[in-house]
Amino acid sequence: MARATMRKVFPDHWSFMLGEICLYSFVILVLTGVYLSFYFHPSSEQVIYEGSYAPLQGQLVSEAFNSTMHISFDVRGGLLIRQAHHWAALIFVAGVFVHMMRVFFTGAFRKPREINWVLGFSLLILAMFGGLTGYDLPDDLLSGTGLAVVNGTILSVPIVGTYLSMFLFGGEFPGDDLVARFNTIHVLVIPALMVALIVAHVALSVRHKHTQYPGPGRTNKNIVGMPFQVYVVKSTGYFFLVSGVIFFIAAVAQINPIWQYGPYRPDQVSAGSQPDWYMGVADGFLRVMPGWEISFWGHTLALDNLVPLLVGVGLFLAMGAYPFIEAWLTGDDGEQHLLDRPRNRPVRTALGAAWLSVYLVALIGAANDLIATHLHLSVNAVTWAVRIGLFVVPLAVYVVTKRWALGLQRRDRDKVLHGRATGVIKRLPHGEYVEVHEPLSRQQLHALTAHEQYTPLALPGSEQGVNGRLPRTQRLRSRLSRGLYGQGTQIRKPTAREYKEITGERRQ
């Protein structure tokens, strides 16, 4: 097993580092979280604050808030560790999100990696809820305001909403067991599930081999890259680099200064409150939703909370189920180990860009009050702009992205047929001016042509390929016309049988 592991080869591309950022950020989260747990008291019991921060001395606060203030001002290195923990959480969620986008746009989720995509999607959801529960542990006014929003969303769920709220908070919100329960979820339940998902994700990656970008000599049956020994050395250095960046940010950039917010009180709301970026999309949906309510069978449905909840859940479920939807629509049931260039999958790329545009517009909606105050605009105007943008922007982004990808395809096709424009203008004997084109190398030709070519959906009764692919004869004829018959850099002439299949003539 050791020899087989040492012979493993890993592709060397910068985009594969995104997954390592996730792993190393998670390690920092665990280490700093263990340190913080030595000093944090997860209790809602009220005590008198007598710490080093003078403006709050003598105030009635919870033990959770008191211990967090003690970590920030009285524990040696406590504020640095606490801020590193928070920044590592933000970077971890961002790393998982961007890593999934890389997997999506390059088609790395295709068979046999559909389960790996589901594991990564589950890891993203757990990371978001892990950040939410950790964000609420200090029991400050900002986290309490966010929890009130969460409670309102839970209560909007028909039939079971009240029971879910009572179970989560241990009674009427905010309850006396809120911090203790969230601490158990944040410290024990979510990390255990995340470790299990990470282990399963890595195990499946080793089992299925690593994906790689197309290139000379790269096929579905091999991997071109660096050996395991070199990979280990580079990864070790990269771990210290990621750790250094996280602690540098924690040292110079303040985050979550609870002493400025004060302890949580149910009768107060923190003005200008903003959640962490990954929960901004949910907050944006809530802010721009009109205050609609309907009565149904003697019960009131709070649509102003229920509709944003359903939209947010649907947005993420669409991302989680996409590999299975694409495989069903395209009929692609073969194993794929080579990645796609996004331009060669215009529909998938356009759908992904449209999904991201919904996320970004909702994120803007979460800051409608700050945008209005800082830019001296009407908050109603900003809200209505976001409402309209949620319907108009994704459609516009889809159309523009798809046309952009098709345009890049045409440019690649022109390069294959005519070569690269050199910028040299030559005058012919009869006076005509032409631009000199330089033929592409075999490696460049391979990069531009080594992908499956699909045809658009055809009208009923017209000729179309199986599973949306070009018929074999058309594919062979296309490759013959470009002088690219064969695979990779092994350019060859067609055999007599293939020549007859293409042209209908027998070659002597």
Secondary structure, 3 states (H helix, E strand, C coil): CHHHHHCCEECCCHHHHHHHHHHHHHHHHHHHHHHHHCCCCCCCCEEECCCCCHHHCCCEEEHHHHHHHHHHHCCCCHHHHHHHHHHHHHHHHHHHHHHHHHHHHHCCCCCCCHHHHHHHHHHHHHHHHHHHHHHCCCCEHHHHHHHHHHHHHHHCCCCCHHHHHHHHHCCCCCCCCHHHHHHHHHHHHHHHHHHHHHHHHHHHHHHHCCCECCCCCCCCCCCCCEEHHHHHHHHHHHHHHHHHHHHHHHHHCCCCCHHHHCECCCCCCCCCCCCCHHHHHHHHHHHHCCCCEEEECCEEEEHHHHHHHHHHHHHHHHHHHHHHHHHHHHCCCCCCCECCCHHHCHHHHHHHHHHHHHHHHHHHHCCHHHHHHHHCCCHHHHHHHHHHHHHHHHHHHHHHHHHHHHHHHHHHHHHHHHCEEEEEEEECCCCCEEEEEECCCHHHHHHHHCCCCECCCCCCCCCCCHHHECCHHHHHHHHHHCCCCEECCEECCCCHHHHHHHHCCCCC
